[in-house]
Amino acid sequence: MSDTAVPFSTRIRSATEQQHAEAENSSFITDMLGGGLGIASYRRYTTQLWFIYRALESRWDALANDPVAAPFIRPELARTAALERDLAHLLGPRWRADIAALPATAAYAARIEECARDWPAGYIAHHYTRYLGDLSGGQVIRGAAEKLWDLPRRGDGVRFYVFEDIANPAAFKREYRALLDELTVDELELRRVLDEGRRAFALNTAVFAELAAEFPARRPS
């Protein structure tokens, strides 16, 4: 079967499979979820997410009128407000004055903003890698954070992972994949989107690497 006969949702999943595995198995995430790092690591990680999702969602009004990106602009996915509640809980009401983006986070956010501004099809690659991950593996992070640091179940501190307006995540993900399959761009553009998907995972992995350098795991002596 030729690539063009394979649904695009399958193609992008396959094209990013290796990078996805590398991100999921990064030492930072493994150590944080395994209890090898303190809550400060989770606070710092949540801070980086705020910069990333602010970039993802800052141009939604403009993208809502774009013929390629518009179907993906779904209010029920929005995460920025939830992250702000989480950060207020984790860092206090003056959290904005106390946060900073890591260099890798700044580069990641800048690339998202560039795509959102100049290349809507490329923006979809970033949208896909983030939101479908949140609806899937992100739930593992929520459960671990609640247990490790006694955070309120599905409450402040983990609201980023709680999609209150999506009653059936499995059905939503099926609908999302159908939208990917219906992208109205040519084959050359689809291949560029696949490359951008790989790039999105690489940018995310770079953030994990910098977090790992900042929070080395406590190893048994």
Secondary structure as the mmCIF struct_conf table of DSSP 4:
data_model
#
loop_
_struct_conf.conf_type_id
_struct_conf.id
_struct_conf.beg_label_comp_id
_struct_conf.beg_label_asym_id
_struct_conf.beg_label_seq_id
_struct_conf.end_label_comp_id
_struct_conf.end_label_asym_id
_struct_conf.end_label_seq_id
HELX_RH_3T_P HELX_RH_3T_P1 ASP A 3 ALA A 5
BEND BEND1 VAL A 6 VAL A 6
HELX_RH_AL_P HELX_RH_AL_P1 PHE A 8 ALA A 15
TURN_TY1_P TURN_TY1_P1 THR A 16 THR A 16
HELX_RH_AL_P HELX_RH_AL_P2 GLU A 17 GLU A 24
TURN_TY1_P TURN_TY1_P2 ASN A 25 ASN A 25
HELX_RH_AL_P HELX_RH_AL_P3 SER A 27 LEU A 33
TURN_TY1_P TURN_TY1_P3 GLY A 34 GLY A 35
BEND BEND2 LEU A 37 LEU A 37
HELX_RH_AL_P HELX_RH_AL_P4 ILE A 39 GLU A 57
TURN_TY1_P TURN_TY1_P4 SER A 58 ARG A 59
HELX_RH_AL_P HELX_RH_AL_P5 TRP A 60 LEU A 63
TURN_TY1_P TURN_TY1_P5 ALA A 64 ASN A 65
TURN_TY1_P TURN_TY1_P6 PRO A 67 ALA A 69
HELX_RH_3T_P HELX_RH_3T_P2 ALA A 70 PHE A 72
HELX_RH_3T_P HELX_RH_3T_P3 PRO A 75 LEU A 77
HELX_RH_AL_P HELX_RH_AL_P6 THR A 80 LEU A 91
TURN_TY1_P TURN_TY1_P7 PRO A 93 ARG A 94
HELX_RH_3T_P HELX_RH_3T_P4 TRP A 95 ASP A 98
HELX_RH_AL_P HELX_RH_AL_P7 PRO A 103 ASP A 118
HELX_RH_AL_P HELX_RH_AL_P8 PRO A 120 LEU A 135
TURN_TY1_P TURN_TY1_P8 SER A 136 GLY A 137
HELX_RH_AL_P HELX_RH_AL_P9 GLY A 138 TRP A 149
TURN_TY1_P TURN_TY1_P9 ASP A 150 ASP A 150
HELX_LH_PP_P HELX_LH_PP_P1 LEU A 151 PRO A 152
TURN_TY1_P TURN_TY1_P10 ARG A 153 ARG A 154
BEND BEND3 GLY A 155 GLY A 155
TURN_TY1_P TURN_TY1_P11 ASP A 156 GLY A 157
BEND BEND4 VAL A 158 VAL A 158
HELX_RH_3T_P HELX_RH_3T_P5 ARG A 159 TYR A 161
TURN_TY1_P TURN_TY1_P12 GLU A 164 ASP A 165
BEND BEND5 ALA A 167 ALA A 167
HELX_RH_AL_P HELX_RH_AL_P10 PRO A 169 ASP A 181
TURN_TY1_P TURN_TY1_P13 GLU A 182 GLU A 182
BEND BEND6 VAL A 185 VAL A 185
HELX_RH_AL_P HELX_RH_AL_P11 GLU A 187 GLU A 214
BEND BEND7 PHE A 215 PHE A 215
#
